[in-house]
Amino acid sequence: MKKLLIIVLVAILGGMVALGGANYLGWGQTKYVEVNGTPTTTLARFSNAPETRVVPAPTEGFVIAADRALPAVVHIKASKPAGRNGGGGNPFGIDPDQLPDAFRDLFGNPGRGGNGGEMPLQQGSGSGVIISTDGYIVSNNHVVEDAETLEVVLNDERTYTATVIGTDPTTDIALIKIDETGLQPIQFADSDEVKVGQWVVAVGNPFSLTSTVTAGIVSAKGRSIDIVRRSGGDMAIESFIQTDAVVNPGNSGGALVNQNGDLIGINTAISSPTGVFAGYSFAVPSAIVKKVAEDLREFGIVQRGLLGARIQQINTAFAKDKDIDRDNGVYVAEVVEGSAAEEAGIRAGDVILSVDNVSTLRSSELLEQLGRHRPGDRVTLNVERDGKARDYTVVLQNTNGNTDVMLPTEGPEIVSSLGAEFENLSEDYANELNVQGVAIAKLGNGLLAEQTRVRPGFILTRVNGRSVRDVEQLEDLLDGADGPITLEGVYPDDTSRTYKYAIVK
């Protein structure tokens, strides 16, 4: 009995000690922490947590973003001849199943139509963003390119026919306009201020589901995926904002906005093995969009400030091969004679580290920064040479090697009526193919598409039996031709076979 009493006393004493210790440590008490000015309860608090803190409300931010962005995002319905752009509606002229790295564009093609014996029209569905009260709208070049008609449907269902003001394949941006005033434009944000990990909202018309809003975060910046280069060539600028906001075909040209509803990018492409969203999407930064849109509105074409150097991004393997003591930066492989780079004193072998104090350790970042400038603009490049960094002031040039404003050029009427863009063959390419002529870079609406089965890439070698050396001579031969015109040439994949096409003006 005595032992039992001792055990009970020990148990009671132990319980009292435990309760006292818990009370001393604060267990069982309710703690109040100020959140947005409202007291609330919490079960635990880290020792270094502040007594008051502000907790953002992301759902509220998405509502604000949607309310501000939705009125500025439009639905674009583009009618294009069926079979154009590779026959499948792909804006880059490539079979979607053959795209490397499984990249897909976001331009939906919900159906086709046609009548009589005319070429049927393929209906494409994309998006656009109103940027002015008087009807200017930005979208993707591949949404409006080659379209015979463009129908724009506003968020309130008002419908208009749009005209193309200008396009820029090098950034995949286009500017179109509808005849209306009093519209609600989107506000531009500075895409340089965008941070990896921040919330973003995508607004567009996926699968023709108008005014669709999705949210995600910024996954990366300065991303290059080599998709714009297919239509924009070596002048292409790819420095995408990568996000995981859900976008799908039909989102092309739509808005990527921050939580305030301000534009930080134009949705352009997705990474997908199936053609629908599989995790990542890519948007052209608003800084590039704004500059391109301003150029197209003012001049009709983009004013590109060029450095005049062939560049290559440095990585560990490249640095080892070139004996460079750094693993990043943009290597100057070659400087064009008489270029802006040469006049500034930049040499082959230099490494470019920044533009106007903005770090450019990747080629995409350098091209983005330069792409914001016009010919005649001065930029400061921080360049490393022989292990030492110094600044160079560069006056950027245009494609003609001067600082003049570039204006749209119009060839002879017959050349324009062909509906094609021609380009000279480089000396190396001509020697490789052992052929002399002019290549069809792009094929749009016109006599060639209507009367022949010629495809982009065709190298035109003769016009009415006379040899063609360059675009200038081609224009002269076509302008002076009477009656039917015979075109002869080859395709790069088989130069042994000559094709002949005839057109009637």
C-alpha positions as CSV (number, residue, x, y, z in Angstrom):
1,M,0.0,0.0,0.0
2,K,2.8,2.3,0.9
3,K,4.5,1.7,-2.5
4,L,1.3,2.4,-4.3
5,L,1.0,5.8,-2.6
6,I,4.5,6.7,-3.5
7,I,3.9,5.8,-7.2
8,V,0.7,8.0,-7.3
9,L,2.5,10.9,-5.7
10,V,5.4,10.6,-8.2
11,A,2.9,10.5,-11.1
12,I,1.0,13.6,-9.8
13,L,4.3,15.5,-9.3
14,G,5.5,14.6,-12.8
15,G,2.2,15.8,-14.3
16,M,2.5,19.1,-12.5
17,V,6.0,19.6,-13.8
18,A,5.0,18.8,-17.3
19,L,2.1,21.2,-17.3
20,G,4.2,24.0,-15.8
21,G,6.9,23.5,-18.4
22,A,4.3,23.6,-21.2
23,N,2.8,26.8,-19.9
24,Y,6.2,28.3,-19.6
25,L,7.0,27.5,-23.2
26,G,3.7,28.9,-24.4
27,W,2.1,25.6,-25.5
28,G,-1.7,25.6,-25.7
29,Q,-1.9,29.4,-25.9
30,T,-3.4,31.1,-29.0
31,K,-0.9,33.5,-30.8
32,Y,-2.2,36.4,-32.8
33,V,-0.2,37.7,-35.7
34,E,-1.2,40.8,-37.7
35,V,-2.0,39.9,-41.3
36,N,-3.3,42.7,-43.5
37,G,-4.4,44.5,-40.4
38,T,-6.7,41.7,-39.2
39,P,-5.9,39.6,-36.1
40,T,-5.9,35.9,-36.7
41,T,-4.8,32.7,-35.0
42,T,-1.7,30.6,-35.8
43,L,-0.6,27.3,-34.5
44,A,3.1,28.0,-34.7
45,R,5.6,30.7,-35.5
46,F,9.2,30.5,-36.4
47,S,11.5,32.3,-34.0
48,N,12.6,34.8,-36.8
49,A,9.1,35.5,-38.1
50,P,8.1,39.2,-37.8
51,E,5.3,40.1,-35.5
52,T,3.4,41.7,-38.4
53,R,3.6,40.7,-42.1
54,V,1.7,41.2,-45.3
55,V,0.4,38.2,-47.1
56,P,-0.4,38.8,-50.8
57,A,-3.7,37.5,-52.1
58,P,-3.0,35.9,-55.4
59,T,-6.6,35.1,-56.3
60,E,-7.5,38.8,-55.9
61,G,-4.5,39.7,-58.1
62,F,-5.8,37.3,-60.9
63,V,-9.2,39.0,-60.7
64,I,-7.7,42.4,-61.2
65,A,-5.5,41.2,-64.0
66,A,-8.4,39.5,-65.8
67,D,-10.7,42.6,-65.4
68,R,-8.1,44.9,-66.9
69,A,-6.8,42.6,-69.7
70,L,-9.9,41.0,-71.0
71,P,-11.4,44.1,-72.7
72,A,-8.1,44.6,-74.6
73,V,-7.7,41.1,-75.9
74,V,-9.5,40.3,-79.2
75,H,-10.3,37.2,-81.2
76,I,-8.8,37.1,-84.7
77,K,-10.2,34.9,-87.4
78,A,-7.9,34.7,-90.4
79,S,-9.0,33.2,-93.8
80,K,-6.1,31.8,-95.8
81,P,-6.0,29.7,-98.9
82,A,-6.0,26.0,-98.0
83,G,-2.7,24.3,-98.7
84,R,-0.7,27.5,-98.0
85,N,2.1,27.4,-95.4
86,G,2.9,23.8,-96.0
87,G,-0.6,22.6,-96.5
88,G,-1.4,22.1,-92.8
89,G,-1.8,25.7,-91.8
90,N,1.5,25.8,-89.9
91,P,2.7,29.4,-90.0
92,F,6.3,28.4,-90.4
93,G,5.8,26.2,-93.5
94,I,6.8,23.0,-91.7
95,D,4.9,19.9,-90.9
96,P,4.1,20.2,-87.2
97,D,5.1,16.5,-86.6
98,Q,8.6,17.3,-88.0
99,L,9.4,20.3,-85.8
100,P,12.5,19.6,-83.8
101,D,12.3,19.6,-80.0
102,A,8.5,19.2,-80.3
103,F,7.8,22.9,-80.5
104,R,4.4,24.0,-81.7
105,D,3.0,27.4,-82.5
106,L,-0.3,28.5,-81.0
107,F,-2.2,29.3,-84.2
108,G,-5.4,27.2,-84.2
109,N,-7.0,26.0,-87.4
110,P,-10.6,24.9,-86.5
111,G,-11.9,24.4,-90.0
112,R,-11.8,24.9,-93.7
113,G,-14.2,26.1,-96.3
114,G,-14.6,26.9,-99.9
115,N,-17.0,27.3,-102.8
116,G,-17.2,26.4,-106.4
117,G,-14.0,25.7,-108.2
118,E,-12.0,28.3,-106.3
119,M,-9.3,27.5,-103.9
120,P,-10.9,26.8,-100.5
121,L,-10.1,29.0,-97.6
122,Q,-8.7,27.7,-94.4
123,Q,-10.0,29.3,-91.2
124,G,-7.5,30.1,-88.5
125,S,-8.2,31.3,-85.0
126,G,-5.8,33.5,-83.1
127,S,-5.7,36.4,-80.7
128,G,-4.6,40.0,-80.6
129,V,-4.1,42.9,-78.1
130,I,-5.5,46.4,-78.4
131,I,-2.7,49.0,-77.8
132,S,-4.5,52.2,-78.7
133,T,-7.9,53.8,-78.4
134,D,-8.1,54.2,-82.1
135,G,-8.0,50.6,-83.1
136,Y,-4.3,49.5,-83.4
137,I,-3.9,45.8,-82.4
138,V,-0.7,43.7,-82.0
139,S,-0.6,40.0,-82.8
140,N,1.7,37.4,-84.1
141,N,3.0,37.6,-87.7
142,H,2.1,34.0,-88.3
143,V,-1.5,34.8,-87.3
144,V,-2.1,37.4,-90.0
145,E,0.5,36.4,-92.6
146,D,-1.0,35.6,-96.1
147,A,-4.6,36.1,-94.8
148,E,-7.1,37.2,-97.4
149,T,-9.4,38.5,-94.7
150,L,-9.0,39.3,-91.0
151,E,-12.1,39.4,-88.8
152,V,-11.6,40.9,-85.3
153,V,-14.1,40.1,-82.6
154,L,-13.9,42.3,-79.4
155,N,-14.5,41.0,-75.9
156,D,-18.1,42.5,-76.1
157,E,-18.7,40.6,-79.4
158,R,-18.5,43.6,-81.7
159,T,-17.0,42.5,-85.0
160,Y,-14.7,44.3,-87.5
161,T,-12.7,43.7,-90.6
162,A,-9.0,44.5,-89.9
163,T,-6.2,45.7,-92.2
164,V,-2.6,44.8,-91.8
165,I,-0.4,47.8,-91.1
166,G,2.9,45.9,-91.1
167,T,4.5,42.6,-90.1
168,D,8.0,41.6,-88.7
169,P,8.9,38.0,-89.2
170,T,12.2,38.5,-87.3
171,T,10.2,38.9,-84.0
172,D,6.9,37.2,-85.2
173,I,5.0,40.4,-84.4
174,A,2.3,42.1,-86.5
175,L,0.4,45.3,-86.3
176,I,-3.2,45.5,-87.6
177,K,-6.0,48.1,-87.3
178,I,-9.7,48.2,-87.1
179,D,-11.8,51.3,-87.8
180,E,-13.0,52.2,-84.4
181,T,-12.3,54.7,-81.6
182,G,-12.9,54.8,-77.8
183,L,-11.4,51.4,-77.3
184,Q,-9.8,50.2,-74.1
185,P,-6.1,49.5,-74.7
186,I,-3.8,47.5,-72.6
187,Q,-1.0,49.1,-70.6
188,F,2.6,48.1,-71.2
189,A,4.8,46.9,-68.4
190,D,8.6,46.9,-68.5
191,S,9.5,43.3,-69.3
192,D,13.0,43.9,-67.9
193,E,11.4,44.0,-64.5
194,V,9.8,40.6,-64.9
195,K,11.2,38.1,-62.3
196,V,11.5,34.4,-62.6
197,G,8.9,32.9,-60.2
198,Q,6.4,35.7,-60.3
199,W,2.7,35.2,-61.1
200,V,1.5,35.9,-64.6
201,V,-1.8,35.6,-66.4
202,A,-2.4,34.5,-70.0
203,V,-5.5,35.8,-71.9
204,G,-6.5,34.6,-75.3
205,N,-8.8,32.4,-77.4
206,P,-7.6,28.8,-77.2
207,F,-9.6,26.4,-79.4
208,S,-11.8,29.4,-80.3
209,L,-13.0,29.6,-76.6
210,T,-13.1,33.4,-76.5
211,S,-11.7,35.4,-73.6
212,T,-10.0,32.5,-71.7
213,V,-7.8,33.3,-68.7
214,T,-5.2,31.1,-67.2
215,A,-2.4,31.7,-64.6
216,G,1.1,30.4,-63.9
217,I,4.5,31.7,-63.1
218,V,7.5,32.9,-65.1
219,S,9.7,29.8,-65.5
220,A,12.7,31.5,-67.3
221,K,13.7,34.5,-69.3
222,G,15.8,35.0,-72.4
223,R,14.8,31.6,-73.8
224,S,15.6,30.8,-77.5
225,I,13.8,27.9,-79.2
226,D,14.8,28.5,-82.8
227,I,11.2,28.7,-84.0
228,V,11.1,32.3,-85.2
229,R,14.3,31.8,-87.1
230,R,12.4,29.6,-89.6
231,S,10.5,32.6,-90.9
232,G,12.7,35.4,-89.7
233,G,16.1,34.0,-90.9
234,D,19.4,35.1,-89.4
235,M,17.9,38.4,-88.3
236,A,15.5,36.7,-86.0
237,I,15.3,37.8,-82.3
238,E,14.3,35.1,-79.8
239,S,14.4,36.0,-76.2
240,F,11.2,34.6,-74.9
241,I,9.6,34.8,-71.5
242,Q,8.9,31.1,-70.6
243,T,5.9,30.4,-68.4
244,D,3.8,27.5,-67.3
245,A,0.5,29.3,-67.7
246,V,-1.8,27.0,-69.8
247,V,-2.0,28.2,-73.4
248,N,-3.2,26.2,-76.4
249,P,-3.7,26.7,-80.2
250,G,-5.6,29.9,-80.6
251,N,-3.6,31.7,-77.9
252,S,-1.2,33.1,-80.5
253,G,-1.0,36.8,-80.3
254,G,-2.7,36.9,-77.0
255,A,-1.6,38.8,-73.9
256,L,0.7,37.7,-71.1
257,V,0.1,40.1,-68.2
258,N,1.3,40.7,-64.7
259,Q,-1.0,40.7,-61.6
260,N,-1.8,44.3,-62.3
261,G,-3.1,43.4,-65.8
262,D,-0.2,45.2,-67.6
263,L,1.3,43.6,-70.7
264,I,4.6,41.8,-70.3
265,G,4.5,39.7,-73.4
266,I,2.7,38.3,-76.5
267,N,2.1,34.6,-76.3
268,T,3.7,32.9,-79.4
269,A,4.6,29.3,-79.0
270,I,4.4,26.2,-76.8
271,S,6.6,23.2,-76.2
272,S,4.6,20.1,-76.8
273,P,4.9,16.6,-78.3
274,T,1.1,16.6,-79.1
275,G,0.3,20.1,-80.3
276,V,-1.5,21.0,-77.1
277,F,-0.2,22.4,-73.8
278,A,2.3,20.1,-72.1
279,G,3.9,22.4,-69.6
280,Y,5.6,25.4,-71.1
281,S,4.7,28.4,-73.2
282,F,6.7,31.2,-74.7
283,A,6.0,34.9,-75.1
284,V,7.7,37.8,-76.9
285,P,8.8,40.4,-74.2
286,S,6.7,43.6,-74.1
287,A,9.8,45.7,-74.7
288,I,10.3,44.1,-78.1
289,V,6.6,44.2,-78.9
290,K,6.3,48.0,-78.1
291,K,9.3,48.9,-80.2
292,V,8.2,46.8,-83.2
293,A,4.7,48.2,-83.0
294,E,5.9,51.7,-82.9
295,D,8.1,51.2,-85.9
296,L,5.4,49.5,-88.0
297,R,3.0,52.3,-87.1
298,E,5.4,55.1,-88.0
299,F,7.4,53.6,-90.9
300,G,5.6,50.5,-92.1
301,I,8.7,48.4,-91.5
302,V,10.9,47.7,-88.5
303,Q,14.0,49.9,-88.0
304,R,16.7,47.5,-86.9
305,G,19.9,48.8,-85.4
306,L,22.6,46.3,-86.4
307,L,26.0,45.7,-84.8
308,G,27.5,44.1,-87.9
309,A,29.2,41.1,-86.2
310,R,28.7,37.3,-86.3
311,I,28.3,36.1,-82.7
312,Q,28.3,32.8,-80.8
313,Q,27.3,32.0,-77.3
314,I,30.1,30.8,-75.0
315,N,29.7,27.6,-73.0
316,T,32.3,25.4,-71.3
317,A,33.2,23.3,-74.3
318,F,33.5,26.4,-76.6
319,A,35.6,28.3,-74.0
320,K,38.0,25.4,-73.8
321,D,38.3,25.1,-77.6
322,K,39.0,28.9,-77.9
323,D,41.1,29.0,-74.7
324,I,38.8,31.5,-73.1
325,D,38.9,31.9,-69.3
326,R,35.2,32.2,-68.8
327,D,32.1,30.0,-69.3
328,N,29.5,32.6,-70.4
329,G,29.2,35.7,-72.6
330,V,28.8,36.3,-76.3
331,Y,31.8,35.6,-78.5
332,V,32.5,37.8,-81.5
333,A,33.4,35.3,-84.2
334,E,33.7,37.8,-87.1
335,V,33.3,41.6,-87.6
336,V,31.9,42.8,-90.9
337,E,34.1,45.3,-92.7
338,G,32.7,48.9,-92.4
339,S,30.2,47.8,-89.8
340,A,29.2,49.6,-86.6
341,A,31.2,47.1,-84.6
342,E,34.4,47.7,-86.7
343,E,34.0,51.5,-86.5
344,A,33.6,51.2,-82.7
345,G,36.8,49.2,-82.4
346,I,35.4,45.8,-81.6
347,R,37.4,42.9,-82.9
348,A,37.0,39.2,-83.6
349,G,37.7,37.3,-80.4
350,D,36.2,39.8,-78.1
351,V,33.5,38.8,-75.6
352,I,30.5,41.0,-75.1
353,L,29.2,41.1,-71.5
354,S,26.6,43.8,-71.4
355,V,24.7,46.4,-73.4
356,D,24.0,49.7,-71.6
357,N,24.8,48.0,-68.3
358,V,22.3,45.3,-69.0
359,S,23.9,41.9,-68.7
360,T,23.9,39.9,-72.0
361,L,25.7,36.6,-71.2
362,R,23.6,34.8,-73.8
363,S,23.2,35.5,-77.5
364,S,19.4,35.8,-77.1
365,E,19.9,38.5,-74.5
366,L,22.3,40.5,-76.6
367,L,20.0,40.3,-79.7
368,E,17.0,41.4,-77.6
369,Q,18.8,44.5,-76.2
370,L,20.1,45.5,-79.7
371,G,16.7,44.8,-81.2
372,R,15.2,47.6,-79.1
373,H,17.3,50.2,-81.0
374,R,17.1,52.0,-84.3
375,P,19.9,52.8,-86.8
376,G,21.8,55.8,-85.5
377,D,21.2,54.9,-81.8
378,R,24.3,54.8,-79.6
379,V,24.8,51.9,-77.2
380,T,27.6,51.1,-74.8
381,L,29.0,47.6,-75.0
382,N,31.1,46.2,-72.2
383,V,33.6,44.0,-73.9
384,E,36.3,41.7,-72.5
385,R,39.5,41.4,-74.4
386,D,42.6,39.5,-73.2
387,G,41.0,39.1,-69.8
388,K,40.3,42.9,-69.4
389,A,36.9,44.6,-69.7
390,R,36.3,48.0,-71.2
391,D,33.4,49.9,-72.7
392,Y,32.9,50.7,-76.4
393,T,30.4,53.2,-77.8
394,V,28.7,51.8,-80.9
395,V,26.5,53.7,-83.4
396,L,24.2,51.1,-84.8
397,Q,23.6,50.9,-88.5
398,N,20.8,49.7,-90.8
399,T,21.1,46.9,-93.4
400,N,22.5,49.3,-95.9
401,G,25.5,50.1,-93.6
402,N,24.4,53.7,-92.7
403,T,22.1,55.3,-90.1
404,D,19.3,56.4,-92.4
405,V,15.7,55.6,-91.8
406,M,14.6,52.5,-93.8
407,L,11.4,52.8,-95.8
408,P,9.3,50.1,-97.5
409,T,10.5,49.5,-101.0
410,E,8.2,48.6,-103.9
411,G,9.4,46.8,-106.9
412,P,7.8,46.8,-110.4
413,E,4.1,46.1,-110.4
414,I,4.6,42.7,-112.0
415,V,7.0,41.6,-109.2
416,S,4.4,42.6,-106.6
417,S,1.7,40.8,-108.4
418,L,3.7,37.5,-108.2
419,G,3.0,37.4,-104.5
420,A,6.5,36.3,-103.5
421,E,9.5,37.6,-101.8
422,F,12.8,36.9,-103.5
423,E,16.3,36.9,-102.0
424,N,19.8,36.7,-103.5
425,L,21.8,33.5,-102.9
426,S,24.9,33.9,-100.7
427,E,28.1,33.2,-102.5
428,D,28.9,30.1,-100.3
429,Y,25.4,28.7,-100.8
430,A,25.5,29.2,-104.6
431,N,28.9,27.5,-104.8
432,E,27.6,24.6,-102.6
433,L,24.7,24.0,-105.0
434,N,26.6,25.0,-108.1
435,V,23.8,27.1,-109.2
436,Q,23.2,30.8,-110.0
437,G,19.8,32.5,-109.4
438,V,17.3,34.0,-107.0
439,A,15.5,32.1,-104.3
440,I,11.8,32.4,-103.4
441,A,12.0,33.2,-99.7
442,K,8.2,33.5,-99.1
443,L,5.1,32.7,-101.1
444,G,1.9,34.7,-100.5
445,N,-1.2,35.5,-102.6
446,G,-0.5,36.3,-106.2
447,L,0.1,34.9,-109.7
448,L,2.7,32.3,-108.7
449,A,0.3,30.7,-106.1
450,E,-2.7,31.0,-108.4
451,Q,-1.1,29.7,-111.6
452,T,1.8,27.4,-110.6
453,R,2.7,24.8,-108.1
454,V,6.0,26.4,-107.2
455,R,7.0,26.1,-103.5
456,P,9.1,28.3,-101.2
457,G,12.8,27.6,-101.6
458,F,12.6,27.4,-105.4
459,I,15.7,28.9,-107.0
460,L,14.8,30.9,-110.1
461,T,17.6,30.6,-112.7
462,R,16.0,31.9,-115.9
463,V,13.2,34.2,-117.0
464,N,12.0,33.7,-120.6
465,G,15.3,31.9,-121.3
466,R,17.6,34.6,-119.8
467,S,19.8,33.9,-116.8
468,V,19.0,35.6,-113.5
469,R,21.9,36.6,-111.2
470,D,20.2,38.7,-108.5
471,V,16.9,40.2,-107.5
472,E,17.5,43.5,-109.2
473,Q,18.0,41.8,-112.6
474,L,15.0,39.6,-111.9
475,E,12.9,42.8,-111.5
476,D,14.2,44.2,-114.7
477,L,13.5,41.0,-116.7
478,L,10.0,40.7,-115.3
479,D,9.2,44.4,-115.8
480,G,10.3,44.3,-119.5
481,A,8.5,41.1,-120.3
482,D,5.5,41.0,-122.7
483,G,2.9,38.3,-122.8
484,P,3.3,35.0,-120.9
485,I,6.4,34.6,-118.7
486,T,8.3,31.4,-118.5
487,L,10.2,30.7,-115.3
488,E,12.9,28.1,-114.9
489,G,14.7,26.9,-111.9
490,V,15.6,24.1,-109.4
491,Y,14.9,23.1,-105.9
492,P,17.9,22.9,-103.4
493,D,17.3,19.2,-102.6
494,D,17.7,18.2,-106.3
495,T,19.5,20.7,-108.5
496,S,19.9,18.1,-111.3
497,R,16.2,18.5,-112.2
498,T,15.0,21.7,-113.9
499,Y,11.3,22.8,-113.4
500,K,9.5,25.2,-115.8
501,Y,6.5,27.3,-114.8
502,A,4.4,29.6,-117.0
503,I,2.4,32.6,-115.8
504,V,0.1,35.1,-117.6
505,K,0.1,38.7,-116.4
